[in-house]
Each structure stands twice: as C-alpha cells, then as structure tokens.
Amino acid sequence: MVEESVIVAYAMERDVYIDGTRCGTTNQLLRIPIGNHTFDLGTPATYSPKSVTKLVYGTSPATPLVITFEPEL
C-alpha cells in the first residue's frame, strides 16, 4: 500500500481525526493511504474550519500536504 504524507498544522498540540478516527497529533508527520480524507481536531471544536476534506495524493515526507486549522476567536 502506498502511503502519503500529511501535516495538520495548529497553534497547539491537538488530536487529529482522519475520517472520524484518531490518527495522531497536530504538527507531526502523519502517513495515510491515497484518497479523499476528512480531517478535524475533535472536540471541543474551538477551531476553524470545522473540517477539511482533501484528496491526498503525490506527497512525500519531504513535501507533505499541509492542512491548517486556526483557533476560533
């Protein structure tokens, strides 16, 4: 199975959920299968956007897909 590289960026450490399953923490390199995936930071949902759905394809550890969440004010 080919794995892709993703970093979910956030101002502090939070759990990262991919397709509803906890898969790691923010600001760390995550390895996931190719495909469309939905990312969020779980509860409390004090971040924006509430979720991000992206096609993850063509990445590497040196050039990961970066998904950014911001604290909600």
Sequence and secondary structure as in RCSB ss.txt:
>XXXX:A:sequence
MVEESVIVAYAMERDVYIDGTRCGTTNQLLRIPIGNHTFDLGTPATYSPKSVTKLVYGTSPATPLVITFEPEL
>XXXX:A:secstr
  EEEEEEE SS  EEEETTEEEEETTSEEEEESEEEEEE  SS  EESS EEEEE S  SSS EEEE EE  
